[in-house]
Amino acid sequence: MKAAAVLMLALLPLSGCVSTPAQPETPQPLPRAKPSECLQACRVNSCTLPHWFDQATLEDQAALLLNCSIVNAYEARECARRQGCLAEWISEE
C-alpha cells in the first residue's frame, strides 16, 4: 500500500504535465497580394511639341501648349493616385 501511494505521488506531477496544453503557436499572417497597379513605375513624361511648332499659328501654338499642360497634369494626378494607393497598402501592414 505504501509503495502504491509513493507511486501515485510520483505520477501525479506527470499527469498534470501531460494534460496541460502546449502554448499555442501564433499564426503567421497570411501574405497579402501586392496591388499590382500601384507598383507600376510612375513617370510623368513631359509633353513634346512637334517639330513644326514654331511655324504654327499663335492659336495652334496655344492649343498645343494647353494640350501638353492637360496631359502633364493628368499624368501627375495618376502618379499621385498610384503613390497614395501604395502608401495605403503599406500602412495596412
C-alpha positions as a LaTeX table, in Angstrom:
\begin{tabular}{lrrr}
\hline
Residue & $x$ (\AA) & $y$ (\AA) & $z$ (\AA) \\
\hline
Met1 & 0.00 & 0.00 & 0.00 \\
Lys2 & 2.80 & 2.35 & 0.91 \\
Ala3 & 4.52 & 1.62 & $-2.42$ \\
Ala4 & 1.29 & 2.34 & $-4.31$ \\
Ala5 & 0.91 & 5.71 & $-2.55$ \\
Val6 & 4.51 & 6.64 & $-3.39$ \\
Leu7 & 3.95 & 5.58 & $-6.99$ \\
Met8 & 0.76 & 7.67 & $-7.21$ \\
Leu9 & 2.56 & 10.69 & $-5.73$ \\
Ala10 & 5.39 & 10.21 & $-8.22$ \\
Leu11 & 2.99 & 10.02 & $-11.17$ \\
Leu12 & 0.87 & 12.97 & $-10.06$ \\
Pro13 & 3.16 & 15.70 & $-11.48$ \\
Leu14 & 3.50 & 13.76 & $-14.73$ \\
Ser15 & $-0.24$ & 13.54 & $-15.22$ \\
Gly16 & $-0.53$ & 17.29 & $-14.76$ \\
Cys17 & 2.16 & 17.91 & $-17.36$ \\
Val18 & 0.57 & 15.58 & $-19.84$ \\
Ser19 & $-2.85$ & 17.19 & $-19.57$ \\
Thr20 & $-1.53$ & 20.76 & $-19.72$ \\
Pro21 & $-1.91$ & 22.01 & $-23.28$ \\
Ala22 & 1.16 & 23.32 & $-25.02$ \\
Gln23 & 1.44 & 27.00 & $-25.80$ \\
Pro24 & $-0.50$ & 27.69 & $-28.97$ \\
Glu25 & 1.60 & 28.86 & $-31.87$ \\
Thr26 & 0.96 & 32.35 & $-33.05$ \\
Pro27 & $-0.33$ & 32.02 & $-36.60$ \\
Gln28 & 1.72 & 33.76 & $-39.22$ \\
Pro29 & $-0.20$ & 36.49 & $-41.03$ \\
Leu30 & $-1.35$ & 35.49 & $-44.46$ \\
Pro31 & 0.62 & 37.12 & $-47.24$ \\
Arg32 & $-1.31$ & 39.88 & $-48.91$ \\
Ala33 & $-1.15$ & 40.29 & $-52.62$ \\
Lys34 & 0.57 & 43.49 & $-53.61$ \\
Pro35 & $-1.63$ & 45.82 & $-55.59$ \\
Ser36 & $-0.03$ & 45.41 & $-58.99$ \\
Glu37 & $-1.42$ & 48.67 & $-60.35$ \\
Cys38 & 0.20 & 50.59 & $-57.51$ \\
Leu39 & 3.61 & 49.08 & $-58.20$ \\
Gln40 & 3.86 & 50.31 & $-61.77$ \\
Ala41 & 6.57 & 52.88 & $-62.28$ \\
Cys42 & 5.39 & 56.46 & $-62.10$ \\
Arg43 & 6.62 & 58.53 & $-64.96$ \\
Val44 & 5.39 & 61.97 & $-65.75$ \\
Asn45 & 6.57 & 62.43 & $-69.29$ \\
Ser46 & 6.82 & 65.99 & $-70.41$ \\
Cys47 & 4.79 & 66.53 & $-73.50$ \\
Thr48 & 6.98 & 67.17 & $-76.51$ \\
Leu49 & 5.94 & 69.69 & $-79.07$ \\
Pro50 & 6.04 & 68.81 & $-82.77$ \\
His51 & 8.97 & 69.93 & $-84.89$ \\
Trp52 & 6.71 & 72.30 & $-86.82$ \\
Phe53 & 5.59 & 74.13 & $-83.65$ \\
Asp54 & 7.46 & 77.36 & $-84.47$ \\
Gln55 & 5.79 & 77.53 & $-87.89$ \\
Ala56 & 2.25 & 77.09 & $-86.49$ \\
Thr57 & $-0.11$ & 79.98 & $-85.91$ \\
Leu58 & $-0.31$ & 81.52 & $-82.47$ \\
Glu59 & $-3.72$ & 79.90 & $-81.91$ \\
Asp60 & $-2.32$ & 76.47 & $-82.84$ \\
Gln61 & 0.71 & 77.02 & $-80.61$ \\
Ala62 & $-1.58$ & 77.97 & $-77.73$ \\
Ala63 & $-3.73$ & 74.88 & $-78.33$ \\
Leu64 & $-0.65$ & 72.62 & $-78.42$ \\
Leu65 & 0.70 & 74.12 & $-75.19$ \\
Leu66 & $-2.68$ & 73.80 & $-73.49$ \\
Asn67 & $-2.96$ & 70.19 & $-74.61$ \\
Cys68 & 0.53 & 69.43 & $-73.26$ \\
Ser69 & $-0.27$ & 71.02 & $-69.91$ \\
Ile70 & $-3.50$ & 68.99 & $-69.66$ \\
Val71 & $-1.67$ & 65.74 & $-70.47$ \\
Asn72 & 1.10 & 66.51 & $-67.96$ \\
Ala73 & $-1.44$ & 67.35 & $-65.24$ \\
Tyr74 & $-3.33$ & 64.11 & $-65.88$ \\
Glu75 & $-0.15$ & 62.03 & $-65.67$ \\
Ala76 & 0.88 & 63.79 & $-62.46$ \\
Arg77 & $-2.54$ & 63.05 & $-60.90$ \\
Glu78 & $-2.32$ & 59.39 & $-61.93$ \\
Cys79 & 1.15 & 59.14 & $-60.41$ \\
Ala80 & $-0.08$ & 60.70 & $-57.16$ \\
Arg81 & $-3.04$ & 58.29 & $-57.09$ \\
Arg82 & $-0.73$ & 55.28 & $-57.51$ \\
Gln83 & 1.62 & 56.51 & $-54.81$ \\
Gly84 & $-1.36$ & 57.06 & $-52.50$ \\
Cys85 & $-2.59$ & 53.54 & $-53.22$ \\
Leu86 & 0.84 & 52.11 & $-52.42$ \\
Ala87 & 1.14 & 54.19 & $-49.24$ \\
Glu88 & $-2.27$ & 52.94 & $-48.12$ \\
Trp89 & $-1.26$ & 49.33 & $-48.80$ \\
Ile90 & 1.98 & 49.76 & $-46.83$ \\
Ser91 & 0.23 & 51.40 & $-43.86$ \\
Glu92 & $-2.09$ & 48.39 & $-43.57$ \\
Glu93 & 0.89 & 46.21 & $-42.57$ \\
\hline
\end{tabular}
